Structure formats: structure tokens, C-alpha cells
Amino acid sequence: IAYQLTGENANNKNLITGTRSFNVDGMLPYEEMVGDYVRETGNHVLYRVTPVFDGDDLVAKGVQMEAMSVEDKGEDIKFNVFVYNVQDGVKIDYETGDSEADSSVQVTTENSKASQKYHTNQNSSNNSKNNSSNKNTTAAKTNTKTTASQKIRGNSRSKVYHCPGQRDYDRMGTSKYLVTFKSEKEAKAAGYHKAQR
């Protein structure tokens, strides 16, 4: 489980061997989704990550990640995904733990796409349940046209905005929930609050 969710870095019961792609491209989008939700709402999330080994292999094939937001019974956060422990250009022997460079190994990581699909499906699901969500989504889409002068990036789902230089500012640029503002004042007037980091 990610450091940002546990505050633990050296707990042997919480560590497995994994590739950079597995961690950054695979797990991180889901970890950040949960971490941002908890920080921004103060709500709770049931969260579990289970390593999956084949027989007596020394290295896990990947992990099953599961999460559900508690207070709203999964309306904001709900996923159950498998993230493969792979790396582009590296052949891994999961049984022994050995690895070697192999340019024929090409990995197409679908996890970020799956995360985006989850957000899209979740947004559609929420919209069909609540007409006011439809109005918010329409307003958000109206504001997604960007110009060079628009520097503040907001998340229409969490109602949090990010300024240039903040941790998630660049990541927000490709978010399905991106809303842009010309100033912090405009973002605050729209009911958004500034991200803590």
C-alpha cells in the first residue's frame, strides 16, 4: 500500500518487488485517486492491495487493487483492477526473480486508460442518478476550453483547484474532470478550494 496512504516506508509486510512501470504507470493513478479523495473530502475509503503470486514464484505477477468510498457507498470511488508487474524492454523470470534486458518485450499499460474509463463511467453513472450532476458536468465542459491566459486547473469532481508549481498541476492537464480558471479568485467564486500541495 502506497506511502501516501499508510505513512510507512519500511514495513516488510507492506513491500513487494515491482518494476517502475508497475508502480508509476499501473498503481500510482489509483493510489492518487484514493489519496486525493481522502485529503480533499475527509471521507473514508475501504482499500486493499493483494499481491498475486503463481505457485512458489519469488516475484508477484501483479496486484489486485480494490477500493470503495465509505460514506457514499462507492459513488465517488469504486474500483477492482489487476495491475501487472511488467516493464517495457525487460524480461522477468517471476519464478527465480531474475531479469534481463530484452528489447522484444513491449508492454502496453492499460491501467491509466482503465482509470480514465472508470472516471468516465463513474461520471455517467452519477449523472444518470442525479440531474444536478448533469448541470455541474455541463458547466464543467463549458469551462474546459483553455487559452494561454488560463492558469488555474480545477477538478470538477472534487472542487479542488491547482496552481502552477503544485504537485498535481501537470497531471490535472489531462484529467477528464479538468476545469480551467483565469485566476484563483475566479476558482474560489465558483466554489473551488485550493489543493494543499
NORPE-V532858 format. One record per residue. N is the residue number from 1. RES is the residue in one letter. SS is DSSP state (a for helix, b for strand, c for the rest). Layout:
BEGIN
[[N & RES & SS] [N & RES & SS]]
END
This chain:
BEGIN
[[1 & I & c] [2 & A & c] [3 & Y & a] [4 & Q & a] [5 & L & a] [6 & T & a] [7 & G & c] [8 & E & c] [9 & N & c] [10 & A & c] [11 & N & c] [12 & N & a] [13 & K & a] [14 & N & a] [15 & L & c] [16 & I & c] [17 & T & c] [18 & G & c] [19 & T & c] [20 & R & a] [21 & S & a] [22 & F & a] [23 & N & a] [24 & V & a] [25 & D & a] [26 & G & a] [27 & M & a] [28 & L & a] [29 & P & a] [30 & Y & a] [31 & E & a] [32 & E & a] [33 & M & a] [34 & V & a] [35 & G & a] [36 & D & a] [37 & Y & a] [38 & V & a] [39 & R & a] [40 & E & a] [41 & T & a] [42 & G & c] [43 & N & c] [44 & H & c] [45 & V & b] [46 & L & b] [47 & Y & b] [48 & R & b] [49 & V & b] [50 & T & b] [51 & P & b] [52 & V & b] [53 & F & c] [54 & D & c] [55 & G & c] [56 & D & c] [57 & D & c] [58 & L & c] [59 & V & c] [60 & A & c] [61 & K & c] [62 & G & b] [63 & V & b] [64 & Q & b] [65 & M & b] [66 & E & b] [67 & A & b] [68 & M & b] [69 & S & b] [70 & V & c] [71 & E & c] [72 & D & c] [73 & K & c] [74 & G & c] [75 & E & c] [76 & D & c] [77 & I & c] [78 & K & b] [79 & F & b] [80 & N & b] [81 & V & b] [82 & F & b] [83 & V & b] [84 & Y & b] [85 & N & c] [86 & V & c] [87 & Q & c] [88 & D & c] [89 & G & c] [90 & V & b] [91 & K & b] [92 & I & b] [93 & D & c] [94 & Y & c] [95 & E & c] [96 & T & c] [97 & G & c] [98 & D & c] [99 & S & b] [100 & E & b] [101 & A & b] [102 & D & c] [103 & S & c] [104 & S & c] [105 & V & c] [106 & Q & c] [107 & V & c] [108 & T & c] [109 & T & c] [110 & E & c] [111 & N & a] [112 & S & a] [113 & K & a] [114 & A & a] [115 & S & a] [116 & Q & a] [117 & K & a] [118 & Y & a] [119 & H & a] [120 & T & a] [121 & N & a] [122 & Q & a] [123 & N & a] [124 & S & a] [125 & S & a] [126 & N & a] [127 & N & a] [128 & S & a] [129 & K & a] [130 & N & c] [131 & N & a] [132 & S & a] [133 & S & a] [134 & N & a] [135 & K & a] [136 & N & a] [137 & T & a] [138 & T & a] [139 & A & a] [140 & A & a] [141 & K & a] [142 & T & a] [143 & N & c] [144 & T & c] [145 & K & c] [146 & T & c] [147 & T & c] [148 & A & c] [149 & S & c] [150 & Q & c] [151 & K & c] [152 & I & b] [153 & R & b] [154 & G & b] [155 & N & b] [156 & S & c] [157 & R & c] [158 & S & c] [159 & K & c] [160 & V & b] [161 & Y & b] [162 & H & b] [163 & C & c] [164 & P & c] [165 & G & c] [166 & Q & c] [167 & R & c] [168 & D & c] [169 & Y & a] [170 & D & a] [171 & R & a] [172 & M & a] [173 & G & c] [174 & T & c] [175 & S & c] [176 & K & c] [177 & Y & c] [178 & L & b] [179 & V & b] [180 & T & b] [181 & F & b] [182 & K & c] [183 & S & c] [184 & E & a] [185 & K & a] [186 & E & a] [187 & A & a] [188 & K & a] [189 & A & a] [190 & A & c] [191 & G & c] [192 & Y & c] [193 & H & b] [194 & K & b] [195 & A & c] [196 & Q & c] [197 & R & c]]
END
